[in-house]
């Protein structure tokens, strides 16, 4: 019995001891847990050992053990600050002395607990300014990699050396913080998506489109490991970022591409703040999904809810096929968008004369965008929603136009939009009703949720075919007013008055710059009214014409006194305030430091018929590098002598846009320049190496619309071991040949054409094969080069073959020369020239001494899908036919040929 009592007492003492010291705890008081590894993209994955994620292939990272932090309260005096200038600190409400914005109460973080029951209150004026943790953006934000392995990379030197910064002076970070090395691991992989109801191939980064948002704080060191899990090469460009040239991410210009199944390290110091983005700079991969937001927070980033908004365009068509079709003058995209502007449509709307005048000046149909897209997306969805907000909340939207070629109109159903930043740079707040964002531009805007409802932030494609939405708040839906369909014939009428017969734009009797005169406004029904082709009886007062803001009273006449008829600017919504560059003003002086000035002028040129886009009528491969010296100030005057607007982007630099704001001219890295505009930009040459300057419409860039700025006396780039090979590969994009063809299969035989062409050269062959013996067979093969800015002149050499086994009577052509169609084999030399009405005139001489002159017009748009062709020559050959387009590859066709007679059937198009 004594032993039993002793045993019970002993067990009681042991239990009391465990209760006093904490069961299952270590000396630090932390709960012992088993080590677990998870995926940063798929947190539902848990493993007990290191490895890779079974879903996306990313390296698993060690999970942090959750510990209970002690909580305490400390009384602090209220601090008011500016959302744009956090270094401004006040103890009372008021306005910011720098930008005039209302100061907001700073949200204080709760410090650690204090044992004192009466904590001391420190006066605000004497308190040191401590950096606060920036608010985490809402959405698909990637967490930095913790404890990442030092894996092999293609550019080993970057891994071995410490991070470098760009030559640009670092922006003022305000309160300092302890800089960190922030590492991200990006995994690039082929995937399948279904945005439109059809599964299509795409490229995802870390399993998502758009790529996850990467965040840094100014002063950090960025270490970004890019793992290419594809079989093809790739690259990442850090858009708008000041960084060493070798980290800029342009394949064959600043680095060799990242090979398939290889890893590349991008490493640089973050010396700026703002909204930027990253995307592939390899071929047309950007269109397939390789783009994402990049946020550089201020050290004391304002505590306002922030949402990265990445706008993009999606096509089910292979982007390389999109590029090919654009170069081959296919109007399939216009058919899909309903913008063919055929003769039937022109007659129906009362614009027949306008249509004829348009073709007389050798112009195709009026358009504002090139490509038909199945979907437009906001953060990867056509409709996105964030419900956490309530009435009175302010939300900052960091907007990125990641579209390959789409401009977006931005409107907000909750009232005014306050613009506070552009291309990563703060601007003095300006309130507008709407703004247009160009491909590659970024805007920071603040919107207010008026009531406890859900409000629509609407992004509408410039061609107004479709839109995409972000809904903020919860409750009753409050949609934004949709934008009306464009009045294309009004735009065509305007363009007729601006275009010379030689293809140049007619200089206007006014200064057009900085988006202050939107000539496309004649097509906007919300500006000019909904009546198509009829003038409003009571036009709005000139001072209320928002699209013409700042240009009231201009006579709208060209220099040769051709009245710009059709420019009726009456409006159903006359008070619309639209942002333009003239309204942007920097928050601090942006004047360049003293230095020698280098000034140059660029003319933006293009040919929509053959989809050739150039600067000074030269592609990248045809242009010399532009040499600049470190320490210079470079000023560029840009004139857009084309019918399309172009977002021109300069890598690795910000430039001042001279917009009338003097010392406070805004800083940008993308300049959207409209048709006929003349804009001036300037930047300080602070870097070294080669930097790309190009149009950021992806297919314009691929066509060759760019220049390369090269710093003299720059050291060789170690990332390009064979510079000559790299240059050949760089130039290959705009030298690329594109194939096209069509084959007619009709009851009287087959005729067709096959062609390969690039920016300047074309090789083509056409044939006619008769089903009957007396029809004969013939083919003509030409090789030549296009000349001139509009490429209307095409001299060529070639070969003509004509065989007919039937005995033909001797025929003479219109010049009295004997025509031999029995067995003609002759070399030819000649020239083609595009005449008014888009008629191709051809004069040629063959090796037998025979001269032939021919006129031909193809693809006259009778209706949206019906096309008419006609041809005649001095050999007394003629042809006329019709083709009805059913799909992009298939048409019904019929035609009459002087040799083969009448036939009907189908035509296959490629």
C-alpha positions, 0 to 999 in steps of 0.5 A, a space after each residue: 500500500 505504501 508503494 502505491 501511495 508513493 507512486 501516486 505522489 511521484 506522478 503528481 509531482 511530475 505532472 505539476 512540473 510539466 504544467 509549470 514548464 509547458 508541455 512539448 515546448 522548446 526553450 524559446 517557448 515555440 511549439 515544436 512542429 514538423 518541417 513542411 515544404 510547400 509551393 508559393 503558387 499552390 499553397 495546398 501542396 505540402 511535403 515533408 521533404 524538398 522537391 518540386 511542385 507536381 502542378 507547376 514544377 516550381 521548387 518547393 519552399 520551407 513553410 514558416 512555423 506560426 508563432 503567437 506574437 505578444 500583443 500590446 497597445 501603445 498610445 501614439 499621436 495622430 500623424 497626417 501625411 500625403 498619399 503622393 509625398 509620404 515624407 510630408 508629416 503633419 500633426 493636424 489635417 491640411 493640404 500637401 505643400 507639394 501637390 495640394 492633395 488633402 492630407 490623410 491620417 497615417 495608419 499606425 502599426 501596433 508596437 510590441 507590448 510594454 509592461 508600463 501601464 502608463 506609456 509615455 506619449 512622444 511629441 510628433 515633431 520629435 519622433 523619428 520617421 520610421 518606414 512603414 510596411 507598404 500595403 500588400 497589393 490585392 490580387 495575384 501577388 507572388 511572394 519572394 522566394 525564401 532560402 532559394 538554392 544557388 542553382 546554375 544559371 546561363 549568365 554565371 557572372 551575374 550570380 558571382 558579382 554583386 548587383 549593379 544599378 543603372 547610371 540614372 541617378 537614384 530617386 529620392 527614397 525619403 525615409 531610409 530603410 534597410 535594403 533587402 535582397 528580394 528573390 523571385 523564381 519565375 517558371 515559364 511553361 507552355 500551357 492551355 487556356 480557354 478564354 473564348 470557349 476554345 482551348 488554345 496554347 499559351 505561355 504562362 509564368 508560374 502557372 498564371 496569365 497575366 504573370 504574378 505581380 512582383 513587388 519590391 521596395 526602393 533600395 532593394 536588390 532584385 534577384 529574379 531567376 527565370 526558369 525556362 521550362 519550354 523547348 523554345 528560347 525566351 527572355 524577360 524585359 523589365 519595362 521602364 526600369 533603370 538598370 544595367 544594360 546587360 539586364 534589360 532583357 532584349 535578346 541579341 541586343 543586350 543578352 543572348 536569349 534564355 535557351 529552353 530548359 535553362 535558367 537566367 538570373 536578372 539582378 539589379 538594384 531598385 533605384 526608383 518607385 512606381 508602377 512598371 511591368 515585365 514581358 517577353 521581348 522574344 518574337 511574339 511571345 508577349 501576345 501569348 501571355 508573357 506579361 505581368 505587373 512590377 511594383 516598386 514601392 516607396 519606402 513609406 508607401 501610402 497606406 491606401 488599398 492598391 490593386 494592380 490592374 493588368 489589361 490585355 488582349 487575347 486572340 485564339 489565332 497563333 500570334 505568328 499567324 496574326 503577323 503573317 496575315 497583317 503582312 499579306 493585306 488580309 481583311 479577315 480581321 476587318 470582317 470579324 470586327 464589322 469594319 470593312 467599309 464596303 461600297 454597299 455600306 458607303 451607299 447605305 450611309 450616304 458616303 459613296 463619294 467619300 469611299 471613292 475619294 478614299 480609294 482615289 488617294 490609294 487608301 484602304 478602309 479607315 481603321 483604328 486597330 489592326 487585329 481582331 481579338 476574341 477577348 479583352 482581359 482584366 487580370 486574366 478575366 473578362 470580368 473581375 471583381 473585388 468586393 471588400 470595399 464600402 462607400 467612401 473608400 478610396 482605391 489606388 489602381 496601378 494600371 498596366 496596358 499589357 496588350 500587344 496592340 490594343 489601346 483602352 478607353 478607361 471610364 469609372 461609373 463612380 464619378 471622376 478618376 484622379 490621375 496621380 502617376 504615369 509610367 512610374 512617375 508621380 504627377 500632380 493630381 488631375 481629375 478626368 472623366 476618362 483617359 486612353 491608355 496606350 500599349 505599354 503605358 502605366 497609369 496610377 489612378 485613385 477612384 472613390 467608392 461613392 456608396 455601398 454598391 458595386 461600381 464598374 471600372 470599364 476598359 473598352 478597346 479603342 475600336 470599341 468591339 469589346 470591353 473588360 471590367 473590374 467591379 469594386 464594392 458590393 451591392 447593387 451593380 452600377 455599370 459604366 456607360 458603354 461607348 458607342 460604335 465608331 462612325 468609320 465613314 466620318 473618320 474616312 472623310 476626315 482622312 481624305 482631307 488630310 492625305 496628299 496624293 503622294 501618301 504624305 499627311 497634309 500639314 495642318 494650320 495648327 500645332 498638334 501635339 501631346 494628344 490635345 487634338 484627337 482627330 478620331 473624335 469625329 468618330 466618337 458618337 458621345 462627342 459628335 452625336 449619334 446621327 450618322 452623316 447628318 449634322 446636329 442642328 444646335 452644336 455645343 459651345 466650342 468651350 465644351 468640346 472635350 475632345 478639342 480641349 485647348 484648341 477651340 477656335 481652330 479653323 480645322 483647315 489644311 495648309 492648302 485650304 482643304 476644309 476639314 469637312 465632317 469635323 462637326 464636334 457637337 456632343 450629347 455629353 459635351 462636358 466630358 473631360 478627357 486626359 491628354 499629355 498637356 494636362 500632366 505636370 510633374 510633382 518636382 522639377 524635371 529639368 535636365 542637368 547641364 550638358 551638351 545638347 544633341 538634337 535630332 528629328 524622327 519621322 514615323 512612317 508606314 504602309 498599311 497596305 503591306 504592313 511595313 512600319 518604319 522610322 524615316 522609312 527605314 527598318 531597324 535592320 536598315 538603320 545605323 545605330 544612333 551614337 550618343 555620349 554619356 553626359 549629353 542631353 538628347 532631344 528628339 522631335 517626333 513627327 507622325 506621318 502615318 495614319 496610325 498612332 504609335 506608342 514609342 518606348 525608350 528602354 532604360 531611360 525616362 524622358 521629359 515630354 515638353 508639353 508646356 509645363 516648363 520645369 515641371 514637364 512630366 517624365 515618361 518612358 512611353 509616348 503615344 503620338 497620334 497621326 499628324 502630331 509633332 511631339 518633343 522629348 528629351 532625356 539625359 544620357 546617363 547609361 552605357 551600351 545599346 538601348 532599344 527605341 521602338 513602337 510598342 505595338 507588337 506587330 509594328 515592332 516586328 515589322 521594324 519600327 525602331 532605332 537603337 541608341 548606342 553609347 560611344 566608348 561602351 565596354 563590350 557586352 559579355 552577354 554577347 560573345 559573338 556580336 555579328 551573329 547577335 546582330 544578324 539574329 536581331 535584324 531577322 525579325 523585320 527581314 522575315 519573309 511571309 508566305 501567302 497563297 490562294 488556289 481557285 478550283 472551278 469548273 473551267 480549271 484552276 488559277 491561283 497565286 503563291 507569294 513570299 515577301 518581306 519588307 522590301 522584296 517579293 517572289 511570286 508566281 501565278 498560274 492558270 490551268 485549263 481543264 479543256 485542251 484548248 484552254 492551255 496552261 500558263 504561269 508567270 513568275 516575278 521577283 522584285 523590290 519595292 521602292 518608296 515610302 508608300 511602296 507603290 513602285 515595284 520593278 521586277 524580273 521574271 519568267 513567262 511560260 505559256 503552253 497550248 497544244 491546240 493550233 491557234 490562229 495567229 493573233 496580234 496584240 494591241 501594239 501589232 506584235 504577233 502573240 505566240 501562245 502555243 509554246 512561249 518561254 520567255 524571260 521578262 523585265 518590267 515594273 508595277 505601279 499602284 495607281 489611284 483607285 488601287 489599280 496595279 499598272 504593269 508594263 513589261 518587255 519579254 526576251 522575244 521583244 514583245 511589250 505588254 501593258 496591263 491594268 488590274 484591281 483585286 478585292 474591291 469590297 462590294 459588301 462586307 464579304 463579297 469581293 470583285 476582281 478585274 484585269 485586262 491587258 494589251 494581249 487581249 486577255 481579260 478577266 472578271 470575277 467575284 469571291 464570297 469570303 466564308 472563312 479565313 481559309 475558304 471562299 465561294 468564287 466565280 469568274 470569266 477568263 478570256 482563255 478559259 471561259 466561265 467557271 464557278 467553284 471554290 477558292 482556298 486562301 492562305 
